Amino acid sequence: MKSLRKRILKIIVMSLVVLMLGNSIAFANKIFTDVPENHWAIDEINKMNDLGIITGMTADTFNPNLEVPVSQAIVMMVRMINPARTEINAGMNIYNDLINAVGVETWAKDQMAYALLKGIITEGELRSSYVNGKVKTAEKLEIVRYLTRALGLEDEAKNKEFIILGFNDSDEIPEIDIPHVNMMIEVGVINEYGDVLGNFNPKDTVTRAMMAKMLSEAYDYKEGELAKRNKDFIGIIEEIQYGEPHVIIVKDGNNITHQHDLSQDAKITKGTTALTILDIKFGNEVDVKIVDDVVTSINLRETTVIPTEENVEGVITSITVTDKVEIHLRDNNGIDRSYTISQNLVTLLDQKSSNLLDLRSGYNAKLTLTNNQVTVIYAEAQGESLTDRYTGKIEFVDKDLKAFIIRPEGQTPMRIDTTNSTNIVNLIGNDTSFNAVTINKRVTVIGEEINGRFVANTVVITE
């Protein structure tokens, strides 16, 4: 059951960028006296404190609304990276004079030197962050830029073409920083919707609570990327790109495609028989070992599987979550069919990237199936408007009215109404009735405003 919930969570997270639900960890043992239990960032604050990335102002206070200076922000980011002492020393050897001339605080010199060495902050940015020896408060756009570099994503960010941001104040974001903002949206550090008015607010100062939220997501991304660099799995050879080095492309049992360089001394075998790269063919089932993001061994299995692909068109009748996630469709011949959803699902609604939970019964849909699992859904909303999403902790529940109150991040409390057709997805238990909706649970609600009230089409209970 635990692995099922993780699979369901991965599907939902692809579009619910509001939170990286799949990497949440319980860090609720330590509670600061000035961080109430219903604070929107309490989990992230406690998590960052436990990890030593953002510690309390005192043993029992955090001061979540205190603005963060640039120097403190850099220290927090470098703590997240946790570099070797040799790298910090190398930075100090090069930038010690600059750091002293600018007036960097003694407690921040090591981390600032490392940040300069790795290009997280430039010399020009450092100089402009200090005026007459006093450091300025960090702004949201700066943090996004520095985090992109800290995660090693700046080159990837700049190589993306045709970036369109959906914020109402996108014109206030300098063109040079648009790739940084887009990249941090993609990895889940910030959300794509902005504040309640749809604004990004690039000049807003950053508080300790905001830093905890962003660094928590950045930390989860970093740890996830490290895990990807070392893994063993079984998959099907999709393609081999011959060269120096050779590149192996393999699709695993969850329909996730992996592309890695082949190590020069990689061991290629079939049982106890040694093989070469020329013995590997499309469709071979293989055991693959990845070390430090490079293929170090491939073992050919006895079976060979050719991936099959087909398209099915019809009308969506429902989406269900049991021991697997399924979409139910009435095809163009009037036959009711059910298909399992792949973990690597891509959903397009009215030709725009969307989410599985945005789909409703009655929508026309075209499904692409690979090895009998749905990997792509093309759906049409038939003129209906897309729904809104809100995430927060439940503060009050009225069982009779089947309504509850949540406090979305950075907003005032709001009432959520449900109906008999509201779909409740419970990622932490088996109960999918309204009885599962209880105080202090964290939920994402998806719905729309009807007659002055927000009516949920879907309630996702995440923790």
C-alpha positions as CSV (number, residue, x, y, z in Angstrom):
1,M,0.0,0.0,0.0
2,K,2.9,2.4,0.8
3,S,4.4,2.0,-2.7
4,L,0.9,2.5,-4.2
5,R,0.6,5.9,-2.5
6,K,4.0,7.0,-3.7
7,R,2.9,6.1,-7.3
8,I,-0.3,8.0,-6.9
9,L,1.5,10.9,-5.4
10,K,4.0,11.1,-8.3
11,I,1.1,11.4,-10.8
12,I,-0.6,14.2,-8.9
13,V,2.6,16.2,-8.4
14,M,3.3,16.5,-12.1
15,S,0.9,19.5,-12.3
16,L,0.2,20.3,-8.6
17,V,3.4,22.4,-8.5
18,V,2.0,24.2,-5.4
19,L,3.9,21.6,-3.3
20,M,6.3,18.8,-4.0
21,L,4.1,16.4,-2.2
22,G,6.1,13.3,-3.0
23,N,9.1,14.3,-1.0
24,S,7.5,15.5,2.2
25,I,9.1,14.2,5.5
26,A,7.8,14.4,9.0
27,F,9.8,17.0,10.9
28,A,7.1,18.0,13.5
29,N,8.9,16.9,16.6
30,K,10.5,20.3,17.2
31,I,8.0,23.2,17.4
32,F,9.2,26.8,18.0
33,T,7.1,28.8,20.4
34,D,6.6,31.6,17.8
35,V,5.6,29.2,15.0
36,P,2.0,28.2,15.6
37,E,0.9,24.7,14.6
38,N,-1.3,26.0,11.8
39,H,1.6,28.1,10.3
40,W,1.8,27.6,6.5
41,A,5.5,26.7,6.6
42,I,5.7,24.9,10.0
43,D,6.8,21.6,8.4
44,E,9.5,23.2,6.3
45,I,10.7,25.4,9.2
46,N,11.1,22.3,11.5
47,K,12.7,20.3,8.7
48,M,15.3,23.0,7.9
49,N,16.1,23.4,11.6
50,D,16.5,19.6,12.1
51,L,18.8,19.5,9.1
52,G,20.8,22.5,10.4
53,I,20.2,24.5,7.3
54,I,18.1,27.3,9.0
55,T,18.4,27.2,12.8
56,G,16.3,29.0,15.3
57,M,17.1,32.5,16.5
58,T,17.1,31.0,20.0
59,A,16.5,27.5,21.3
60,D,12.8,27.9,21.1
61,T,12.1,30.9,18.7
62,F,12.5,31.0,15.0
63,N,11.2,34.5,14.0
64,P,9.5,33.4,10.8
65,N,8.7,36.9,9.6
66,L,12.2,38.3,10.0
67,E,13.6,39.5,6.6
68,V,16.7,37.6,5.4
69,P,19.9,39.5,4.4
70,V,21.8,38.4,1.3
71,S,24.7,37.0,3.5
72,Q,22.4,34.9,5.6
73,A,20.6,33.6,2.4
74,I,24.0,32.5,1.0
75,V,25.0,30.8,4.2
76,M,21.7,28.9,4.2
77,M,22.1,27.7,0.6
78,V,25.7,26.6,1.2
79,R,24.6,24.7,4.3
80,M,22.1,22.9,2.1
81,I,24.9,21.9,-0.4
82,N,27.3,20.9,2.5
83,P,30.5,21.2,0.5
84,A,33.9,19.7,1.5
85,R,36.2,21.9,3.7
86,T,38.8,21.8,0.9
87,E,36.4,23.6,-1.5
88,I,35.7,26.2,1.1
89,N,39.4,26.7,1.6
90,A,40.0,27.0,-2.1
91,G,37.3,29.8,-2.2
92,M,38.9,31.6,0.7
93,N,42.3,31.5,-0.9
94,I,41.0,33.2,-4.0
95,Y,38.4,35.6,-2.6
96,N,39.6,36.5,0.9
97,D,40.6,40.0,-0.1
98,L,37.4,40.8,-1.9
99,I,35.3,39.4,1.0
100,N,37.2,41.6,3.5
101,A,37.0,44.7,1.3
102,V,33.2,44.4,0.9
103,G,32.7,43.9,4.6
104,V,31.2,40.4,4.6
105,E,30.4,39.3,8.2
106,T,32.9,37.0,9.9
107,W,30.3,34.2,10.3
108,A,29.5,34.3,6.6
109,K,33.0,34.4,5.1
110,D,33.5,30.7,4.5
111,Q,30.1,30.2,2.8
112,M,30.4,33.4,0.7
113,A,33.8,32.3,-0.5
114,Y,32.4,29.0,-1.6
115,A,29.5,30.7,-3.3
116,L,31.9,32.9,-5.2
117,L,34.0,30.0,-6.2
118,K,31.0,28.0,-7.6
119,G,29.4,31.0,-9.3
120,I,26.3,31.0,-7.0
121,I,26.9,34.7,-6.6
122,T,29.1,36.9,-8.8
123,E,31.6,39.5,-7.6
124,G,29.4,42.2,-9.0
125,E,26.3,40.9,-7.2
126,L,28.3,40.6,-3.9
127,R,29.5,44.2,-4.2
128,S,26.0,45.5,-4.9
129,S,24.7,43.6,-1.8
130,Y,26.8,45.7,0.5
131,V,26.4,49.4,0.9
132,N,29.0,51.1,3.2
133,G,29.7,47.8,4.7
134,K,26.1,47.0,5.5
135,V,24.4,44.1,3.8
136,K,21.0,44.6,2.1
137,T,17.9,42.4,2.5
138,A,17.5,39.6,-0.1
139,E,14.8,39.9,-2.7
140,K,12.7,37.1,-4.1
141,L,14.2,37.3,-7.6
142,E,17.8,37.2,-6.2
143,I,17.0,34.0,-4.2
144,V,15.6,32.3,-7.3
145,R,18.7,33.3,-9.3
146,Y,21.1,32.1,-6.6
147,L,19.2,28.8,-6.0
148,T,19.2,28.0,-9.7
149,R,23.0,28.3,-9.7
150,A,23.4,26.5,-6.3
151,L,21.5,23.5,-7.8
152,G,23.7,23.5,-10.8
153,L,20.8,24.3,-13.2
154,E,21.8,27.6,-14.7
155,D,23.1,26.2,-18.0
156,E,20.0,24.0,-18.4
157,A,17.8,27.0,-17.6
158,K,19.4,29.2,-20.2
159,N,19.2,26.6,-22.9
160,K,15.4,26.4,-22.8
161,E,13.6,28.3,-25.6
162,F,10.3,30.0,-25.8
163,I,9.7,30.5,-22.1
164,I,6.3,32.0,-21.2
165,L,5.6,32.8,-17.6
166,G,2.0,33.1,-16.5
167,F,2.3,35.8,-13.8
168,N,0.4,39.0,-14.1
169,D,3.6,40.9,-13.4
170,S,5.9,38.9,-15.7
171,D,6.9,42.1,-17.4
172,E,8.6,43.2,-14.2
173,I,11.0,40.2,-14.3
174,P,14.2,41.1,-16.2
175,E,14.7,39.0,-19.4
176,I,18.0,37.7,-18.1
177,D,16.2,36.2,-15.0
178,I,13.2,34.6,-16.8
179,P,15.1,31.3,-17.2
180,H,15.9,31.2,-13.5
181,V,12.3,31.7,-12.5
182,N,11.1,29.1,-15.0
183,M,13.6,26.6,-13.8
184,M,12.6,27.0,-10.2
185,I,9.0,26.5,-11.2
186,E,9.9,23.3,-13.0
187,V,11.8,21.8,-10.0
188,G,9.0,22.8,-7.6
189,V,10.9,25.5,-5.6
190,I,8.3,28.1,-6.4
191,N,4.8,27.7,-7.8
192,E,3.7,28.8,-11.2
193,Y,0.6,30.7,-10.0
194,G,2.1,33.4,-7.9
195,D,0.2,35.1,-5.0
196,V,-3.5,35.5,-4.7
197,L,-3.4,38.2,-7.4
198,G,-1.3,36.0,-9.7
199,N,1.8,38.1,-9.2
200,F,5.4,36.9,-8.8
201,N,6.6,40.0,-6.9
202,P,10.3,39.9,-7.9
203,K,11.2,42.8,-5.6
204,D,9.5,41.4,-2.5
205,T,11.9,40.9,0.4
206,V,12.3,37.3,1.6
207,T,11.5,36.2,5.2
208,R,12.9,33.3,7.1
209,A,9.7,31.3,6.6
210,M,9.9,31.9,2.9
211,M,13.5,30.8,2.8
212,A,12.5,27.6,4.8
213,K,9.9,26.8,2.2
214,M,12.1,27.4,-0.8
215,L,15.1,25.6,0.6
216,S,13.0,22.7,1.7
217,E,11.9,22.1,-1.9
218,A,15.4,22.8,-3.2
219,Y,16.8,20.2,-0.7
220,D,14.3,17.6,-1.7
221,Y,15.2,18.2,-5.4
222,K,19.0,17.9,-4.6
223,E,18.5,14.7,-2.7
224,G,16.3,13.3,-5.4
225,E,18.9,14.1,-8.1
226,L,21.6,12.4,-6.0
227,A,19.5,9.3,-5.8
228,K,19.0,9.2,-9.5
229,R,22.8,9.2,-10.0
230,N,23.1,5.8,-8.3
231,K,20.6,3.1,-9.0
232,D,19.9,-0.4,-10.2
233,F,16.9,-1.3,-12.4
234,I,15.5,-3.6,-15.0
235,G,14.4,-2.2,-18.3
236,I,14.1,-2.4,-22.1
237,I,16.7,-1.0,-24.5
238,E,15.1,1.8,-26.4
239,E,18.1,3.2,-28.3
240,I,21.9,3.1,-28.3
241,Q,23.8,6.2,-29.5
242,Y,27.3,5.1,-30.5
243,G,30.1,7.5,-29.9
244,E,32.6,8.6,-27.3
245,P,31.1,7.9,-24.9
246,H,28.3,5.6,-26.0
247,V,24.8,6.6,-24.7
248,I,22.3,4.0,-23.5
249,I,18.6,4.8,-23.4
250,V,16.5,2.4,-21.4
251,K,12.8,2.4,-20.4
252,D,12.1,0.8,-17.0
253,G,9.0,-1.1,-15.8
254,N,7.3,2.1,-14.8
255,N,7.6,3.5,-18.4
256,I,10.3,6.0,-17.2
257,T,13.0,6.6,-19.7
258,H,16.6,6.7,-18.5
259,Q,19.5,8.1,-20.6
260,H,23.1,7.7,-19.4
261,D,26.6,7.6,-20.8
262,L,28.2,4.1,-20.8
263,S,31.4,3.9,-18.8
264,Q,34.6,3.1,-20.8
265,D,35.2,0.1,-18.6
266,A,31.5,-1.0,-18.2
267,K,30.9,-4.7,-17.8
268,I,28.5,-6.1,-20.4
269,T,27.4,-9.7,-19.9
270,K,24.7,-12.3,-20.5
271,G,24.9,-14.5,-17.4
272,T,28.5,-15.5,-17.2
273,T,29.3,-14.7,-20.8
274,A,31.2,-11.5,-21.6
275,L,29.7,-9.3,-24.4
276,T,30.4,-6.0,-26.1
277,I,28.3,-3.0,-26.9
278,L,27.6,-4.5,-30.4
279,D,25.7,-7.4,-28.8
280,I,23.0,-5.1,-27.3
281,K,20.0,-4.5,-29.5
282,F,16.7,-2.6,-29.4
283,G,14.1,-4.5,-27.3
284,N,16.6,-6.4,-25.1
285,E,15.6,-6.7,-21.5
286,V,18.5,-5.8,-19.3
287,D,19.7,-5.3,-15.7
288,V,21.4,-1.9,-15.5
289,K,23.6,-0.5,-12.8
290,I,24.2,3.2,-12.6
291,V,27.0,4.7,-10.5
292,D,27.6,8.4,-10.4
293,D,25.1,8.9,-13.3
294,V,27.1,6.5,-15.6
295,V,26.2,3.0,-16.7
296,T,28.8,0.7,-15.1
297,S,27.3,-2.7,-16.0
298,I,24.6,-4.2,-18.3
299,N,23.4,-7.8,-18.1
300,L,21.2,-9.1,-20.9
301,R,18.3,-11.2,-19.7
302,E,17.0,-14.1,-21.6
303,T,13.8,-12.4,-22.8
304,T,13.4,-9.7,-25.4
305,V,10.4,-7.4,-25.2
306,I,9.4,-5.0,-28.0
307,P,7.4,-2.1,-26.6
308,T,3.9,-1.9,-28.0
309,E,1.9,1.3,-28.5
310,E,-1.7,2.1,-29.5
311,N,-4.2,4.9,-29.4
312,V,-7.7,4.8,-28.0
313,E,-10.4,7.5,-28.4
314,G,-13.6,8.1,-26.5
315,V,-15.4,9.8,-23.6
316,I,-14.1,9.8,-20.1
317,T,-16.5,8.1,-17.7
318,S,-14.5,8.2,-14.5
319,I,-11.0,8.1,-12.8
320,T,-10.6,5.7,-9.9
321,V,-7.9,5.1,-7.3
322,T,-7.8,1.6,-5.7
323,D,-4.8,-0.6,-5.7
324,K,-3.9,1.2,-8.9
325,V,-4.9,4.4,-10.7
326,E,-7.3,3.8,-13.6
327,I,-9.1,5.9,-16.2
328,H,-12.4,4.6,-17.6
329,L,-13.4,5.4,-21.1
330,R,-16.4,4.7,-23.4
331,D,-14.7,4.3,-26.8
332,N,-16.1,5.4,-30.1
333,N,-17.8,2.0,-30.5
334,G,-19.7,2.4,-27.3
335,I,-17.6,-0.1,-25.4
336,D,-16.6,0.7,-21.8
337,R,-12.9,0.2,-21.3
338,S,-10.5,0.7,-18.3
339,Y,-6.8,1.4,-18.5
340,T,-4.0,1.6,-15.9
341,I,-2.3,5.0,-15.6
342,S,1.5,5.1,-16.0
343,Q,3.7,6.8,-13.4
344,N,5.2,8.7,-16.3
345,L,1.9,10.1,-17.4
346,V,1.7,13.3,-19.5
347,T,-1.7,15.1,-19.5
348,L,-2.8,17.7,-22.0
349,L,-6.1,19.5,-21.6
350,D,-7.2,21.7,-24.4
351,Q,-3.6,21.5,-25.8
352,K,-2.1,22.7,-22.5
353,S,-0.1,20.9,-19.9
354,S,-2.5,19.9,-17.2
355,N,-3.2,17.4,-14.4
356,L,-5.0,14.1,-14.2
357,L,-7.3,15.5,-11.5
358,D,-8.4,18.3,-13.9
359,L,-10.1,15.8,-16.1
360,R,-13.9,15.1,-15.7
361,S,-16.4,12.6,-16.9
362,G,-17.8,13.7,-20.3
363,Y,-14.5,15.0,-21.6
364,N,-13.5,13.7,-25.0
365,A,-10.1,12.1,-24.7
366,K,-7.4,10.3,-26.8
367,L,-5.2,7.9,-24.9
368,T,-1.8,6.8,-25.9
369,L,-1.0,3.3,-24.4
370,T,2.5,1.9,-24.1
371,N,2.7,-1.7,-23.0
372,N,-1.0,-1.5,-22.0
373,Q,-0.4,1.6,-19.7
374,V,-1.7,5.1,-20.4
375,T,1.4,7.3,-21.0
376,V,-0.4,10.3,-22.7
377,I,-3.9,11.8,-22.3
378,Y,-5.1,14.4,-24.8
379,A,-8.4,15.7,-23.5
380,E,-10.9,18.5,-24.5
381,A,-12.9,20.4,-21.8
382,Q,-15.6,21.3,-24.4
383,G,-15.6,25.0,-23.5
384,E,-15.6,24.6,-19.7
385,S,-13.2,26.7,-17.7
386,L,-10.2,25.0,-15.9
387,T,-10.6,24.7,-12.1
388,D,-8.6,26.4,-9.4
389,R,-6.4,24.8,-6.7
390,Y,-5.7,25.7,-3.1
391,T,-3.5,23.9,-0.6
392,G,-3.5,24.2,3.2
393,K,-4.3,22.6,6.5
394,I,-7.9,22.0,7.6
395,E,-8.9,24.2,10.5
396,F,-12.6,23.4,10.9
397,V,-15.0,20.7,9.6
398,D,-18.8,20.7,9.5
399,K,-19.8,17.1,8.9
400,D,-23.5,18.0,8.4
401,L,-22.9,20.5,5.6
402,K,-19.9,18.5,4.3
403,A,-17.9,21.6,4.3
404,F,-14.6,22.6,5.8
405,I,-12.2,25.6,6.3
406,I,-8.6,25.6,5.1
407,R,-6.0,28.3,5.2
408,P,-4.2,28.4,1.9
409,E,-0.5,29.5,1.9
410,G,-0.2,33.2,2.5
411,Q,-4.0,33.8,2.3
412,T,-6.9,34.1,4.7
413,P,-9.0,31.1,5.7
414,M,-11.6,30.0,3.1
415,R,-14.6,27.7,3.1
416,I,-14.6,24.6,0.9
417,D,-18.0,23.0,0.0
418,T,-18.3,19.4,-1.3
419,T,-21.0,17.5,-3.1
420,N,-21.9,13.9,-3.5
421,S,-19.8,13.8,-6.7
422,T,-16.7,15.3,-5.0
423,N,-13.8,12.9,-5.5
424,I,-11.8,12.4,-2.3
425,V,-8.3,11.0,-2.9
426,N,-6.7,9.8,0.4
427,L,-2.9,9.4,0.1
428,I,-2.5,8.6,3.8
429,G,-5.3,6.1,4.4
430,N,-8.0,3.9,2.9
431,D,-11.0,6.0,3.7
432,T,-12.2,8.0,0.6
433,S,-15.4,9.3,2.2
434,F,-15.9,12.7,3.7
435,N,-15.2,11.2,7.1
436,A,-11.5,11.3,6.1
437,V,-11.6,15.1,6.0
438,T,-10.5,16.0,9.6
439,I,-8.9,18.9,11.3
440,N,-5.1,19.4,10.9
441,K,-4.9,17.3,7.7
442,R,-3.2,18.9,4.8
443,V,-5.2,18.9,1.6
444,T,-5.1,20.2,-1.9
445,V,-8.6,21.1,-3.2
446,I,-9.5,21.5,-6.8
447,G,-12.7,23.1,-7.8
448,E,-14.5,26.3,-8.8
449,E,-16.5,29.2,-7.6
450,I,-20.3,28.5,-7.8
451,N,-22.8,31.1,-6.5
452,G,-20.2,32.7,-4.2
453,R,-18.9,29.5,-2.7
454,F,-15.9,27.4,-3.6
455,V,-17.1,23.9,-4.5
456,A,-14.5,21.1,-4.6
457,N,-14.4,18.7,-7.5
458,T,-11.5,16.9,-5.9
459,V,-10.0,16.8,-2.4
460,V,-6.5,15.3,-2.2
461,I,-5.5,14.4,1.4
462,T,-1.7,14.5,1.5
463,E,-0.7,14.4,5.2
